[in-house]
Structures are given as structure tokens and as C-alpha cells.
Amino acid sequence: MDVGYLLSAAAVRVTGTSFRNGIQVDYEPLIDALVQQAERLSELPVLRVHWYDSARDGVPDNQQQFIGELPNVKLRLGRFGVDGQQKGVDLRIGLDLVAHARNGAADVFILVSGDDDLTEAVEEAQVHGVQVILLAVPNADDKPHGISRHLIRAADGLKIIFPHTVDQTVTKVQVPPMTDATAQSMAVAAHGGRTRAKAPSRDLANDGGSGALRLPMLPSGGAIGSEPSSAPQYEDPAELAEQIDSVVDNVLLTFRRSATPDALAELTAGKPSIPRDVDKALLTDLSERRGGIELSEAVRHKLRARFWEKYDDA
């Protein structure tokens, strides 16, 4: 299980945006349901769940520690890079997939991921006589979300996680409304007062839009539901503006619903920097809206500027 894919795709189904902080997950029943579905697909008992996620400095947080202590669950952690992107997760999945196939540890592998980078590992595992079946997160229309076409062609089959599994274990975060005192402190921070929340750490938005973000669906592989494409030479201004507004509205709504008063104050105080997780959701969602293409520097700049315009208007 590629947890980055699992949770961001589940967030899209539940909230309309890949912003992971907008959902809360009941992990134990989710894992139990996925194990039961894997056993039905393979007609074999599941040997073990490998749970691939990222952690700061590779050290598990409390939630990851809990998951790693569940029966027959192996926690496999990558780390976060300086740009906030997970490092080492795809490599660990690929190496484990090939090693377990070579050692005959299992006959069927159920892969919960959509990453094009795993295509070669899937093909190498199959050389050793195993089956690899993709298990995708369903979108709002119960179709596979964010799966590379290259990966689909390499795998032995593609199924979706039962929609009721996601709907019963993943829900929107609901945070109590802020107090008048918190709202007043946010207003002070917004107007440059002395009372300011600590600004968020430097992130991709601080570079004026020049930082490169590796998006989950790359033009080279394309994603299911879209043909492989490259950045268009000419933009349709009206279409682009509509897509940007839709993405910003969804991310802002989800952020406001899920953010604590401290997080809201921190966002205001750190302007014009956009917190890393919010920025990633904006870029990922717009890329998906535009067919999985890589966003140009100009489009990233428009997206981030529009975020602050809509935030200030609200």
C-alpha cells in the first residue's frame, strides 16, 4: 500500500481535493477491509500488509507507530525531502516487490498504488512467476483514480477498492468554529500587528513559482481517464481561469473545514508563503483537472496568486 496515493485519492473522493489534512481515517477497519478484499481477489490468505509512508527523518509518528503494531502489518517508511516530497517510498516498494517475487514469498501481489515509476518493478516481479493486481481508489464516480496507463498495461489486472470501504472509514474532518479571540488574533496578524503566529517553514511557494514539484501523474505515463499529453503551447485563458477557481475553491473550503484556529492564524501570518501541504494539493488538483499535464511556471504563479485573492476576499 502506497499510503500517499491511498490517502490523497481517498481525500479526492470524500472532499473533492487531494488535501490529506481534510480527512480523518479509521485505519484499523480500513486495513481489515482491504485484507478481506485482497483475499477474495487472490483466493489465497494474505501473508502480510506492507504499509509504505513517509516520516520526518524516517521516524514514525504516533499514528504510524500504531499502524506498525497491528497484526501482520509491516511499516516501511521513507522520508520527506527539503521540498516536502516523499523520498524513498517508490524505491522501497519496487525493491520489496522484486525481492519477494524472487524469493517466492507469495504467488499474488495486490498493489495499492498508481505510480508510473513502479511499472518496471511490476514487470520484473512477473518474470519470477507472480501475479500483480492493481487495487485503485475509486473516485466519486466509482472509477479508478490516478492510475498510470503504463502501470495498468504492465499489471495482470485492475480492480477498485470497494466504494463502501472508503466511505465507511474515511470522513471529512470537522473542526469546531473558532472563538472571537482567535479571529481577532488572525486579524492582527493579517494587518501586520505585533501579535503574529510563527510563520511556516520555507516551502515551494516562497520561490515565486520557480520550484519544481513532482506531480503524481506525469505526462510520460498519463493517468487512467486521460491520454498522455504534454504542456500545451497555447492556453485557453477562460478555461484555465475556471479550472484555477474551481481548484482554489475546493482546497480553501477543505482547508477551512479541517484547519485548527492555530493553523488558520499561521497561514495568515505567513503570507505570501503557502503551507507545503496546501500548496501541494493546489498543484496536484490543477494538474489532474488539466489531464495530468505538468504545470508551467506561469500557471503555478497564477494558481498561487488566485489562492491569496480568494482567501482575502473571504
Salt bridges, closest charged atoms under 4 A:
ASP90 OD2 - ARG214 NH2 3.59
ASP96 OD2 - ARG76 NE 2.95
ASP115 OD2 - ARG214 NH2 3.42
ASP116 OD1 - HIS150 ND1 2.90
ASP117 OD2 - ARG214 NH2 2.32
GLU124 OE2 - HIS128 NE2 3.52
ASP142 OD1 - ARG13 NH1 2.83
ASP167 OD1 - ARG13 NE 2.84
GLU235 OE1 - ARG290 NH2 2.44
GLU242 OE1 - ARG289 NH2 3.30
ASP245 OD1 - ARG306 NE 2.65
ASP249 OD1 - LYS310 NZ 3.07
ASP279 OD2 - ARG304 NH2 2.84
GLU288 OE2 - HIS145 NE2 3.58
GLU309 OE1 - ARG306 NH1 2.83
ASP312 OD2 - LYS271 NZ 2.53
